[in-house]
């Protein structure tokens, strides 16, 4: 009779060689700017290669004590490579599409030509943004409370982001009279509000291994 003993650490290492996992970001529920509910999956294609994705729904709420409820969603497919045998360090390629709409009560330019308004009108309208982002990220994951099925992971990266801006209003030839500044705006912002910028994504997720 042969007895085999498996240490707790060996069991934990083995548990990271998963086939399918789900993940979610609890901190996104407390984001003061873009509060959202985010969930995703991660499926192993090979031992060190996985395919996954995240989807999120933005929850309308007041932002910075202003009455600016926002709604929308994002989809974010990912391709991940693990860099060592323990499967704890990873790099990933991430694509993202985000669509948001925010109600505004502000001055809106009327009879606009090339972004220049003939006059202004204080009214309510919707500000719509469509965002496309491509980024490379690096991160690590560790067991949560020495569990075989629960992990937490951190990531940070750099990417390139294209933002498209539009307005929803009943009258034609309208335009926003002011535009908020953007961090890392590397190309000149044109009158329509469309521009390209650098992005620095970072975050934390909880992971639950299903099998």
Secondary structure, 3 states (H helix, E strand, C coil): CCCCCCCHHHHHHHHCCCCEEEEECHHHHHCCCCCEEEEEEEEEEECCEEEEEEEEEECCCCECCECCCEEEEEEEEEEEEECCCCCCEEEEEEEEEEEEEEEEEEEEEECCECCECCEEEEEEEEEEEEEEEEEEEEEEEEECCCCCCEEEEEEEEEEEEEEEEEEECCCCCEEECCCCCCCCECCCCCCCCCEEEEECCEEEEEEEECC
